[in-house]
Amino acid sequence: MAARETPFLLNSLTVIFCTGAVIVVLYFGNVQRYDDWLYDHDCRFWYSAGKAWLQGESPYNFSVFSRMWISEFNGDPRTKNHAFVYPPAILIIGIPLSLLPWDTARVVFRLLSVFSFFGSCILMLLIMSYASKDMLRKRSTWMYCAMCCLLFSVMQTMFQGQTPLLVMFGIMLLVYGWQRGLVAACILGCLFASLKPQMSFFFILYVFFAGGHKKVLAGAAVVVIITALLLVSSSTHTLFQHMLHSLTIHRQQGFNDLNQYDCVTGLFGAAAGGPALFYGGIFVGVAVVILLARGTAFRPTAKPGLPVQIRHLQLIAALTVGLMPLHRYDAVAYVLVVGTLGFIHGTFSRLVLLCAVLVHGAVWRLTGYYARIVLGFTDDQIFNPLEFHYWLTTSHLASLFSGIVLFLIILYFFRDRKHYTTP
């Protein structure tokens, strides 16, 4: 009798845990934050850019973009030195949003982020089930997937109005389409992934060199066509000059200093030779991804969907956060690490890796956030030393832990080679 009750109890606890995790991400990702200026902040960029485009002007023109921002947000002082530097494809979202009142548009974009996150989780489960048909029958698989809700980068992306969750959905859709031979899914995945190339580049490169080049090229062609149509619909005679000027302004922002990125090489961004090491890390990542895709370590004839490809995706996610110029919210790429922990052998190994990812995701800021919002504490009632000197301390800690995660993934990758299935 007790033996029959045990699975029911464990299944019930799994459902409770997963439900609680979903509630956490929905609550902390969508309630009004204590620092109001950050709430839906980046969504204002796509909204203002869409307004400019609909009026036949280029948002890459700094003066035009500033004028649109001021007119829409009543002279918000944060306009100073803000420039639009995002890929033109973002306007497939920005233009429809700009047709709505701002208070409606911000909610619509937040809902789009929420659906993108849960869509990414569903696609990840489907990708895993294709690699191992028993995976979805395991309670641990669902619990690891639910743990993705606890990544602070996921919550921050939602309340800040950033794009990484949409990009993650595009990456998952691309991989899913590559696995199942669905060209339309790959094209749509490439379109969403193009919204933040520095986050999706390694994944696209992997699919391209692993045999999905035709699907990637089809997606790239669609992105180029949409981009061309968007560019010719606005004033373009000084387009590239305006792009360069806006990029220069954007690069002058303190949060874009090389030592403010969360990648491993960001630790050395301010040192002599730091820039060379920073950009050199990207080239190292490119080489590793191509070697993985071409089957240097494993047979190049391996079809999409084998467990080894899941381990490849874990490593690529760690390389993306560890070597690319990304900020804290872009660490949603770790969804592909946490959600697929079941493919790593050893409970202790999974626990160590999970802890490293959660610490990188600024779990201490979630704690402080909970104290302020839920318990009503004020700043002077919260002792949290890691909050002090945020742009110095936590950026370097995040870089350190992105390196730890990358090291652990590489270590487990080579340690578990004997468990891989090859055709």
Secondary structure, DSSP 8 states (H G I E B T S, - for coil): -HHHHHHHHHHHHHHHHHHHHHHHHHHHTTS--SSGGGTTTTHHHHHHHHHHHHTT--TTSHHHHHHHHHHHTTS-GGGTT----S-GGGHHHHHHHHTS-HHHHHHHHHHHHHHHHHHHHHHHHHHHHHH-TTGGG-HHHHHHHHHGGG-HHHHHHHHHT-SHHHHHHHHHHHHHHHHHT-HHHHHHHHHHHTTSHHHHHHHHHHHIIIIIHHHHHHHHHHHHHHHHHHHHTS--TTHHHHHHHHHHHHHTSGGGSGGGSSSGGGGGTTSTTHHHHHHHHHHHHHHHHHHHHTTSSS-TT--TTSHHHHHHHHHHHHHHHHHS---GGGGGGGHHHHTTGGGSS-HHHHHHHHHHHHHHTTHHHHHHHHHHHTS---GGG---GGGTTHHHHHHHHHHHHHHHHHHHHHHHHHHTGGG----
